[in-house]
């Protein structure tokens, strides 16, 4: 599982995403999956989205906060659940792995 360094204000934490989820997210962000650039883009994306997601969860759940991993998963799913991304993923797999 790929690991990402995420910053929430002054806090820094490390998160992991499933490899397929990370590949999809990289494609959605316009990066080549498993590249150094995709790692940097995903880390920035998660840092940005987690701060807003934690606030959203706090509001929805009456003050309780989920873990960073749950917020990261929801943020990633919001991006990868878009039409056309499955085709881009299949094309990337064929190009990369034959």
Residue, then its C-alpha position, 0 to 999 in steps of 0.5 A: x500500500x502506498x503511503x502519503x504524508x498529510x498535513x492538518x494544520x500543524x499536525x503531520x500524519x502518514x496515511x495509506x491507501x489501497x494501491x488500486x485506489x491510489x492509482x485511480x486517484x492519481x489518474x483523476x488528478x492528472x498524474x501517472x499512477x505510481x510516479x513520484x509526481x503522483x505521490x506528491x499530488x495525492x499527498x497535497x490533495x489529501x492534506x487539502x481535503x482531509x481538513x475540510x472532510x473532518x469539519x464536515x464529519x464533525x458537523x454531520x455527526x454532532x461533534x464526533x470526528x472520524x479518523x484521518x483514514x476514513x476522511x481520506x477514503x471519502x475524499x478519494x472516492x468523491x474524486x474517483x467515482x466520476x464517469x470515464x475514469x474506469x476507461x482511463x484506468x484500463x488504458x493505463x494498465x494496458x500501457x503499463x503492464x501489457 
